[in-house]
């Protein structure tokens, strides 16, 4: 797992397993002082939406996979704290395996890319 973002109690980590399955998890602060909303779409699992009003350290949310397997797609994560901090993360995610014609057999692995705006 590699940390992608960490501030004001929100931590986003990601990894790629040996089969190129992408895993990204968001966890919250110790206290229930955050709100998290995730919306997106995957090529294999379709659209997804999750909203957590009392986002805390017991809340582990995946912003990339609704189907638990290989996924590609995009989404938006919005995190707000009670003291006025806001993070907006617009992101895309993708995977590729040996023999995958979509990538002309050149991309093996998984990737998460995008931009974060934090205030």
DSSP file (Angstrom, degrees, kcal/mol; ACC not computed):
  #  RESIDUE AA STRUCTURE BP1 BP2  ACC     N-H-->O    O-->H-N    N-H-->O    O-->H-N    TCO  KAPPA ALPHA  PHI   PSI    X-CA   Y-CA   Z-CA
    1    1 A X              0   0    0      0, 0.0     2,-0.4     0, 0.0    14,-0.2   0.000 360.0 360.0 360.0 138.8    0.0    0.0    0.0
    2    2 A X  E     -A   14   0A   0     12,-2.8    12,-2.3     0, 0.0     2,-0.4  -0.978 360.0-117.9-122.7 136.0    1.2    3.5   -0.9
    3    3 A X  E     +A   13   0A   0     -2,-0.4    10,-0.3    10,-0.2     3,-0.1  -0.595  30.3 176.8 -73.8 126.6   -0.3    6.7    0.7
    4    4 A X  E     -     0   0A   0      8,-3.5     2,-0.3    -2,-0.4     9,-0.2   0.798  68.9  -2.2 -96.3 -40.0   -1.9    8.8   -2.0
    5    5 A X  E     +A   12   0A   0      7,-1.6     7,-3.0     2,-0.0    -1,-0.4  -0.984  58.8 175.1-153.6 142.3   -3.2   11.6    0.2
    6    6 A X  E     +A   11   0A   0     -2,-0.3     2,-0.3     5,-0.2     5,-0.2  -0.860  22.9 126.0-153.3 117.7   -3.3   12.3    4.0
    7    7 A X  E >   +A   10   0A   0      3,-2.0     3,-2.2    -2,-0.3    -2,-0.0  -0.922  68.5   3.7-167.4 144.8   -4.6   15.4    5.7
    8    8 A X  T 3  S-     0   0    0      1,-0.3    21,-0.2    -2,-0.3     3,-0.1   0.791 130.3 -48.7  47.0  39.0   -7.0   16.4    8.5
    9    9 A X  T 3  S+     0   0    0      1,-0.3     2,-0.5    19,-0.1    -1,-0.3   0.186 111.7 114.5  93.6 -17.3   -7.9   12.8    9.3
   10   10 A X  E <   -A    7   0A   0     -3,-2.2    -3,-2.0    18,-0.1     2,-0.4  -0.763  40.2-178.3 -89.2 129.4   -8.5   11.5    5.8
   11   11 A X  E     -AB   6  27A   0     16,-2.3    16,-2.5    -2,-0.5     2,-0.5  -0.996   8.3-169.5-127.7 128.7   -6.0    9.0    4.4
   12   12 A X  E     +AB   5  26A   0     -7,-3.0    -8,-3.5    -2,-0.4    -7,-1.6  -0.978  13.6 175.0-117.1 121.6   -6.2    7.5    0.9
   13   13 A X  E     -AB   3  25A   0     12,-2.6    12,-2.6    -2,-0.5     2,-0.3  -0.896   4.7-174.0-124.8 154.9   -4.0    4.5    0.2
   14   14 A X  E     +AB   2  24A   0    -12,-2.3   -12,-2.8    -2,-0.3     2,-0.3  -0.976   8.0 171.8-147.1 160.2   -3.7    2.3   -2.9
   15   15 A X  E     - B   0  23A   0      8,-2.5     8,-2.7    -2,-0.3     2,-0.4  -0.964  23.2-134.8-157.6 170.7   -2.0   -0.8   -4.2
   16   16 A X  E     - B   0  22A   0     -2,-0.3     6,-0.2     6,-0.2    94,-0.0  -0.998  22.9-145.1-133.4 126.0   -1.9   -3.2   -7.1
   17   17 A X    >   -     0   0    0      4,-2.1     3,-2.1    -2,-0.4    93,-0.0  -0.233  37.8 -88.2 -87.0-178.4   -1.8   -7.0   -6.6
   18   18 A X  T 3  S+     0   0    0      1,-0.3    -1,-0.1     2,-0.1    91,-0.0   0.679 128.6  52.4 -65.3 -17.8    0.0   -9.6   -8.8
   19   19 A X  T 3  S-     0   0    0      2,-0.1    -1,-0.3    78,-0.1     3,-0.1   0.260 120.2-107.6 -98.9  10.8   -3.1   -9.9  -11.1
   20   20 A X    <   +     0   0    0     -3,-2.1     2,-0.3     1,-0.3    -2,-0.1   0.597  65.5 154.9  71.9  14.3   -3.3   -6.1  -11.6
   21   21 A X        -     0   0    0     49,-0.1    -4,-2.1    74,-0.1     2,-0.4  -0.592  38.3-136.8 -67.9 130.1   -6.4   -5.7   -9.4
   22   22 A X  E     -B   16   0A   0     -2,-0.3     2,-0.4    47,-0.3    -6,-0.2  -0.744  20.1-170.6 -92.0 136.8   -6.3   -2.1   -8.2
   23   23 A X  E     +B   15   0A   0     -8,-2.7    -8,-2.5    -2,-0.4     2,-0.4  -0.996   9.3 171.0-127.3 126.9   -7.2   -1.4   -4.5
   24   24 A X  E     -B   14   0A   0     -2,-0.4    40,-0.4   -10,-0.2     2,-0.4  -0.995   8.3-174.2-134.3 129.6   -7.8    2.1   -3.1
   25   25 A X  E     -B   13   0A   0    -12,-2.6   -12,-2.6    -2,-0.4     2,-0.5  -0.972  11.1-159.2-126.5 139.8   -9.1    2.7    0.4
   26   26 A X  E     -BC  12  61A   0     35,-2.6    35,-2.2    -2,-0.4     2,-0.3  -0.972  13.1-174.6-114.2 129.9  -10.1    5.9    2.1
   27   27 A X  E     -BC  11  60A   0    -16,-2.5   -16,-2.3    -2,-0.5    30,-0.2  -0.910  12.7-137.4-122.6 154.6  -10.2    6.0    5.9
   28   28 A X        -     0   0    0     28,-1.6    28,-0.2    31,-0.7   -19,-0.1  -0.248  28.9 -70.8-103.9-172.4  -11.4    8.8    8.1
   29   29 A X        -     0   0    0     26,-0.4    28,-1.7     2,-0.2    29,-0.3  -0.200  45.6-106.7 -74.1 168.0  -10.5   10.6   11.3
   30   30 A X  S    S+     0   0    0     26,-0.3    27,-0.2    27,-0.1     2,-0.2   0.926 105.0  53.3 -62.5 -45.5  -10.7    9.1   14.8
   31   31 A X  S    S-     0   0    0     25,-0.1     2,-2.3     1,-0.1     3,-0.2  -0.531  99.5-105.3 -88.9 158.5  -13.7   11.2   15.7
   32   32 A X  S    S+     0   0    0      1,-0.2    24,-0.2    -2,-0.2    23,-0.1  -0.409  81.2 118.8 -77.8  64.8  -16.9   11.4   13.6
   33   33 A X        +     0   0    0     -2,-2.3    49,-1.8    22,-0.4     2,-0.3   0.222  52.1  79.2-117.6  17.2  -16.1   14.9   12.3
   34   34 A X  E     -DE  55  81B   0     21,-1.0    21,-2.0    -3,-0.2     2,-0.4  -0.870  55.1-155.1-122.6 157.2  -15.9   14.2    8.6
   35   35 A X  E     - E   0  80B   0     45,-2.5    45,-2.5    -2,-0.3     2,-0.4  -1.000  15.7-170.3-127.9 133.7  -18.3   13.8    5.7
   36   36 A X  E     -DE  52  79B   0     16,-2.4    16,-3.1    -2,-0.4     2,-0.4  -0.976   8.1-177.7-128.1 135.1  -17.3   11.8    2.6
   37   37 A X  E     -DE  51  78B   0     41,-2.5    41,-2.8    -2,-0.4     2,-0.4  -0.999   3.9-177.7-131.0 132.5  -19.1   11.5   -0.7
   38   38 A X  E     +DE  50  77B   0     12,-2.8    12,-2.8    -2,-0.4     2,-0.3  -0.996   5.9 168.9-129.1 132.0  -17.8    9.3   -3.6
   39   39 A X  E     +DE  49  76B   0     37,-2.1    37,-2.8    -2,-0.4     2,-0.3  -0.997  18.0 119.6-139.2 145.6  -19.4    9.0   -7.0
   40   40 A X  E     -DE  48  75B   0      8,-2.3     8,-2.3    -2,-0.3     2,-0.3  -0.950  44.5-108.7-174.9-166.0  -18.1    7.3  -10.1
   41   41 A X  E     -DE  47  74B   0     33,-2.4    33,-1.7    -2,-0.3     2,-0.3  -0.991  16.2-158.2-150.3 138.6  -18.4    4.7  -12.8
   42   42 A X  E  >  -DE  46  73B   0      4,-1.5     4,-1.5    -2,-0.3    31,-0.2  -0.896  24.4-129.0-117.1 152.6  -16.6    1.5  -13.6
   43   43 A X  T  4 S+     0   0    0     29,-3.0    30,-0.1    -2,-0.3    -1,-0.1   0.836 109.4  28.5 -66.2 -33.0  -16.5   -0.2  -16.9
   44   44 A X  T  4 S+     0   0    0     28,-0.3    -1,-0.2     2,-0.1    27,-0.1   0.728 129.0  36.0-102.2 -25.1  -17.4   -3.6  -15.4
   45   45 A X  T  4 S-     0   0    0      1,-0.2    -2,-0.2     3,-0.0    -1,-0.1   0.517  95.0-139.2-109.2  -6.8  -19.5   -2.6  -12.3
   46   46 A X  E  <  -D   42   0B   0     -4,-1.5    -4,-1.5     2,-0.0    -1,-0.2  -0.281  50.7 -14.4  79.0-167.5  -21.4    0.5  -13.6
   47   47 A X  E     -D   41   0B   0     -6,-0.2     2,-0.3    -4,-0.1    -6,-0.3  -0.301  61.4-172.1 -71.9 152.4  -22.1    3.6  -11.6
   48   48 A X  E     -D   40   0B   0     -8,-2.3    -8,-2.3    15,-0.1     2,-0.3  -0.991  10.2-173.6-143.2 153.1  -21.7    3.9   -7.8
   49   49 A X  E     +D   39   0B   0     -2,-0.3     2,-0.4   -10,-0.2   -10,-0.2  -0.984   5.1 177.2-146.3 132.9  -22.4    6.4   -5.1
   50   50 A X  E     -D   38   0B   0    -12,-2.8   -12,-2.8    -2,-0.3     2,-0.4  -1.000   4.0-174.4-137.8 137.4  -21.5    6.4   -1.4
   51   51 A X  E     -D   37   0B   0     -2,-0.4     2,-0.5   -14,-0.2   -14,-0.2  -0.996   2.9-174.8-134.7 130.1  -22.1    9.0    1.2
   52   52 A X  E >   -D   36   0B   0    -16,-3.1   -16,-2.4    -2,-0.4     3,-0.6  -0.944   6.5-179.7-126.8 107.7  -20.9    8.9    4.8
   53   53 A X  E 3  S+     0   0B   0     -2,-0.5     2,-0.3     1,-0.3    -1,-0.1   0.831  87.4  40.0 -76.5 -32.7  -22.1   11.6    7.1
   54   54 A X  E 3  S+     0   0B   0    -21,-0.1    -1,-0.3   -18,-0.1     2,-0.2  -0.452  82.3 178.6-111.5  56.9  -20.2   10.4   10.2
   55   55 A X  E <   +D   34   0B   0    -21,-2.0   -21,-1.0    -3,-0.6   -26,-0.4  -0.427  15.4 149.8 -67.3 125.0  -16.9    9.4    8.4
   56   56 A X    >   -     0   0    0     -2,-0.2     3,-1.9   -28,-0.2   -28,-1.6  -0.759  62.0 -73.5-144.4-172.4  -14.4    8.0   10.9
   57   57 A X  T 3  S+     0   0    0    -28,-1.7   -27,-0.1     1,-0.3   -26,-0.1   0.668 125.7  58.4 -67.5 -16.4  -11.5    5.6   11.4
   58   58 A X  T 3  S+     0   0    0    -29,-0.3     2,-0.8   -28,-0.2    -1,-0.3   0.560  87.6  91.6 -86.1  -8.4  -13.9    2.7   11.3
   59   59 A X    <   +     0   0    0     -3,-1.9   -31,-0.7   -30,-0.2     2,-0.5  -0.789  51.9 176.9 -91.3 111.7  -15.1    3.7    7.8
   60   60 A X  E     +C   27   0A   0     -2,-0.8     2,-0.4   -33,-0.2   -33,-0.2  -0.968  10.0 179.3-116.4 116.6  -13.1    2.1    5.1
   61   61 A X  E     -C   26   0A   0    -35,-2.2   -35,-2.6    -2,-0.5     2,-0.6  -0.933  23.6-142.7-124.2 137.4  -14.4    3.0    1.6
   62   62 A X        -     0   0    0     -2,-0.4   -37,-0.2   -37,-0.2   -24,-0.0  -0.886  10.4-173.1 -98.8 117.8  -13.2    2.0   -1.8
   63   63 A X  S    S+     0   0    0     -2,-0.6    -1,-0.1   -39,-0.4   -38,-0.1   0.329  80.5  46.1 -88.1  10.0  -13.5    4.8   -4.4
   64   64 A X  S    S+     0   0    0    -40,-0.4     2,-0.5     1,-0.2    -1,-0.1   0.686 101.6  51.3-121.8 -25.0  -12.6    2.5   -7.3
   65   65 A X        +     0   0    0    -41,-0.2    -1,-0.2     1,-0.1    -3,-0.1  -0.945  29.3 163.5-133.1 121.2  -14.4   -0.8   -7.3
   66   66 A X  S    S+     0   0    0     -2,-0.5    -1,-0.1   -20,-0.1   -19,-0.0   0.547  90.6  45.2 -97.2 -12.9  -18.0   -1.7   -7.0
   67   67 A X  S    S-     0   0    0      2,-0.2     3,-0.1   -21,-0.1    -1,-0.1   0.464 100.5-125.1-113.8  -3.9  -17.4   -5.2   -8.3
   68   68 A X  S    S+     0   0    0      1,-0.2     2,-0.1     0, 0.0     3,-0.1   0.528  80.2  73.9  76.5   5.2  -14.3   -6.3   -6.4
   69   69 A X  S    S-     0   0    0      1,-0.3   -47,-0.3   -48,-0.0    -1,-0.2  -0.372  96.9 -25.1-126.8-154.5  -12.2   -7.2   -9.4
   70   70 A X  S    S+     0   0    0     -2,-0.1     2,-0.3   -49,-0.1    -1,-0.3  -0.389  70.7 175.5 -58.4 134.9  -10.4   -5.6  -12.3
   71   71 A X        -     0   0    0     -3,-0.1     2,-0.3   -28,-0.1   -49,-0.1  -0.989  24.0-175.2-143.7 152.0  -11.9   -2.2  -12.8
   72   72 A X        +     0   0    0     -2,-0.3   -29,-3.0    22,-0.1     2,-0.3  -0.982  38.6  91.5-141.6 144.4  -11.4    0.9  -14.9
   73   73 A X  E     -EF  42  93B   0     20,-2.3    20,-2.4    -2,-0.3     2,-0.3  -0.973  56.1 -95.1 168.3-155.7  -13.3    4.1  -14.6
   74   74 A X  E     +EF  41  92B   0    -33,-1.7   -33,-2.4    -2,-0.3     2,-0.3  -0.955  31.8 162.3-152.4 166.6  -13.4    7.5  -13.0
   75   75 A X  E     -EF  40  91B   0     16,-2.5    16,-2.4    -2,-0.3     2,-0.4  -0.972  29.7-115.2-169.0-177.9  -14.9    9.2  -10.0
   76   76 A X  E     -EF  39  90B   0    -37,-2.8   -37,-2.1    -2,-0.3     2,-0.5  -0.994  17.3-164.2-138.9 131.9  -14.9   12.1   -7.6
   77   77 A X  E     -EF  38  89B   0     12,-2.6    12,-3.1    -2,-0.4     2,-0.4  -0.967   6.4-172.6-114.5 129.0  -14.3   12.0   -3.9
   78   78 A X  E     -EF  37  88B   0    -41,-2.8   -41,-2.5    -2,-0.5     2,-0.4  -0.991   3.5-177.3-124.2 125.9  -15.3   15.0   -1.7
   79   79 A X  E     -EF  36  87B   0      8,-2.6     8,-2.7    -2,-0.4     2,-0.4  -0.985   0.9-178.8-125.4 129.2  -14.3   15.1    1.9
   80   80 A X  E     -EF  35  86B   0    -45,-2.5   -45,-2.5    -2,-0.4     2,-0.2  -0.988  11.4-152.0-130.4 138.7  -15.3   17.9    4.3
   81   81 A X  E >   -E   34   0B   0      4,-2.3     3,-1.7    -2,-0.4   -47,-0.2  -0.684  30.4-112.7-104.1 161.8  -14.4   18.4    8.0
   82   82 A X  T 3  S+     0   0    0    -49,-1.8   -48,-0.1     1,-0.3    -1,-0.1   0.753 115.4  59.6 -63.9 -24.1  -16.5   20.1   10.7
   83   83 A X  T 3  S-     0   0    0    -50,-0.2    -1,-0.3     2,-0.1   -50,-0.0   0.275 124.9 -95.7 -93.0  13.5  -13.8   22.9   10.9
   84   84 A X  S <  S+     0   0    0     -3,-1.7     2,-0.3     1,-0.3    -2,-0.1   0.491  75.0 138.9  97.5   4.4  -14.2   23.8    7.2
   85   85 A X        -     0   0    0    -77,-0.1    -4,-2.3    33,-0.0     2,-0.4  -0.635  29.2-170.5 -81.9 142.0  -11.5   21.9    5.3
   86   86 A X  E     -F   80   0B   0     -2,-0.3    33,-2.4    -6,-0.2     2,-0.4  -0.998  11.9-168.7-136.0 134.7  -12.5   20.4    2.0
   87   87 A X  E     -FG  79 118B   0     -8,-2.7    -8,-2.6    -2,-0.4     2,-0.5  -0.989   2.1-171.4-119.0 130.9  -10.8   18.0   -0.3
   88   88 A X  E     -FG  78 117B   0     29,-2.6    29,-2.5    -2,-0.4     2,-0.6  -0.990   5.3-173.9-119.6 122.1  -12.0   17.4   -3.9
   89   89 A X  E     -FG  77 116B   0    -12,-3.1   -12,-2.6    -2,-0.5     2,-0.5  -0.950   6.5-170.1-119.6 110.3  -10.3   14.6   -5.7
   90   90 A X  E     +FG  76 115B   0     25,-2.2    25,-2.3    -2,-0.6     2,-0.3  -0.888  28.0 165.5 -95.9 127.3  -11.2   14.0   -9.4
   91   91 A X  E     -FG  75 114B   0    -16,-2.4   -16,-2.5    -2,-0.5     2,-0.3  -0.930  32.6-156.8-145.7 161.0   -9.6   10.7  -10.4
   92   92 A X  E     -FG  74 113B   0     21,-2.9    21,-2.5    -2,-0.3     2,-0.3  -0.934  13.5-162.8-131.9 158.4   -9.4    7.9  -12.9
   93   93 A X  E     +FG  73 112B   0    -20,-2.4   -20,-2.3    -2,-0.3     2,-0.3  -0.992  11.5 168.0-145.3 151.3   -8.2    4.3  -12.5
   94   94 A X  E     - G   0 111B   0     17,-2.0    17,-2.3    -2,-0.3     2,-0.3  -0.961  12.7-161.1-156.7 164.0   -7.1    1.6  -14.9
   95   95 A X  E     - G   0 110B   0     -2,-0.3     2,-0.3    15,-0.2    15,-0.2  -0.970   3.6-170.1-148.8 160.7   -5.4   -1.8  -15.1
   96   96 A X  E     - G   0 109B   0     13,-2.2    13,-2.5    -2,-0.3     2,-0.3  -0.984   2.7-164.8-154.5 146.8   -3.8   -3.9  -17.7
   97   97 A X    >   -     0   0    0     -2,-0.3     3,-2.0    11,-0.2     8,-0.2  -0.866  41.5 -78.0-128.4 162.5   -2.5   -7.5  -17.9
   98   98 A X  T 3  S+     0   0    0     -2,-0.3     3,-0.1     1,-0.3     8,-0.1  -0.383 119.9  22.9 -57.8 132.6   -0.2   -9.4  -20.2
   99   99 A X  T 3  S+     0   0    0      1,-0.3     2,-0.9    -2,-0.1    -1,-0.3   0.474  82.5 141.5  87.8   2.7   -2.2  -10.3  -23.4
  100  100 A X    X > -     0   0    0     -3,-2.0     5,-1.7     1,-0.2     3,-1.3  -0.697  38.4-160.5 -81.5 108.9   -4.7   -7.5  -23.0
  101  101 A X  G > 5S+     0   0    0     -2,-0.9     3,-1.6     1,-0.3    -1,-0.2   0.771  83.6  71.4 -63.4 -27.2   -5.2   -6.2  -26.6
  102  102 A X  G 3 5S+     0   0    0      1,-0.3    -1,-0.3     2,-0.1    -2,-0.0   0.851 107.8  36.1 -56.9 -34.1   -6.6   -2.9  -25.3
  103  103 A X  G X 5S-     0   0    0     -3,-1.3     3,-2.3    -6,-0.2     4,-0.4   0.200 111.6-117.6-105.5  14.3   -3.1   -1.9  -24.2
  104  104 A X  T < 5 -     0   0    0     -3,-1.6    -3,-0.2     1,-0.3    -2,-0.1   0.834  66.1 -69.6  52.6  34.9   -1.3   -3.6  -27.1
  105  105 A X  T 3 <S+     0   0    0     -5,-1.7    -1,-0.3    -8,-0.2    -4,-0.1   0.697 119.7 103.8  60.0  22.3    0.4   -5.9  -24.6
  106  106 A X    <   +     0   0    0     -3,-2.3     2,-0.6    -6,-0.3    -2,-0.1   0.731  61.0  64.9-106.9 -25.1    2.4   -2.9  -23.3
  107  107 A X        +     0   0    0     -4,-0.4     2,-0.5    -7,-0.2    -7,-0.2  -0.887  53.2 169.8-106.9 118.3    0.8   -1.9  -20.0
  108  108 A X        +     0   0    0     -2,-0.6     2,-0.3    -3,-0.1   -11,-0.2  -0.986  49.6  33.1-125.0 120.7    0.9   -4.3  -17.1
  109  109 A X  E    S-G   96   0B   0    -13,-2.5   -13,-2.2    -2,-0.5     2,-0.3  -0.904  82.7 -77.6 135.6-164.6   -0.2   -3.1  -13.7
  110  110 A X  E     -G   95   0B   0     -2,-0.3     2,-0.3   -15,-0.2   -15,-0.2  -0.946  33.9-165.6-136.5 159.1   -2.6   -0.6  -12.3
  111  111 A X  E     -G   94   0B   0    -17,-2.3   -17,-2.0    -2,-0.3     2,-0.4  -0.998  13.2-162.8-146.7 147.0   -2.8    3.1  -12.0
  112  112 A X  E     +G   93   0B   0     -2,-0.3     2,-0.3   -19,-0.2   -19,-0.2  -1.000  25.3 168.9-125.6 129.5   -4.7    5.8  -10.2
  113  113 A X  E     +G   92   0B   0    -21,-2.5   -21,-2.9    -2,-0.4     2,-0.3  -0.954  15.4  94.5-140.5 156.9   -4.4    9.3  -11.6
  114  114 A X  E     -G   91   0B   0     -2,-0.3     2,-0.3   -23,-0.3   -23,-0.2  -0.996  58.6 -73.7 159.7-158.7   -6.1   12.7  -11.1
  115  115 A X  E     -G   90   0B   0    -25,-2.3   -25,-2.2    -2,-0.3     2,-0.4  -0.993  26.6-153.1-139.6 146.1   -6.0   16.0   -9.3
  116  116 A X  E     -G   89   0B   0     -2,-0.3     2,-0.5   -27,-0.2   -27,-0.2  -0.956   2.8-166.4-120.0 136.4   -6.7   17.0   -5.7
  117  117 A X  E     +G   88   0B   0    -29,-2.5   -29,-2.6    -2,-0.4     2,-0.4  -0.992  16.4 179.6-120.8 122.4   -7.8   20.4   -4.5
  118  118 A X  E      G   87   0B   0     -2,-0.5   -31,-0.2   -31,-0.2   -33,-0.0  -0.978 360.0 360.0-129.6 133.2   -7.5   20.9   -0.8
  119  119 A X              0   0    0    -33,-2.4   -32,-0.1    -2,-0.4    -1,-0.1   0.346 360.0 360.0-137.9 360.0   -8.4   23.9    1.3
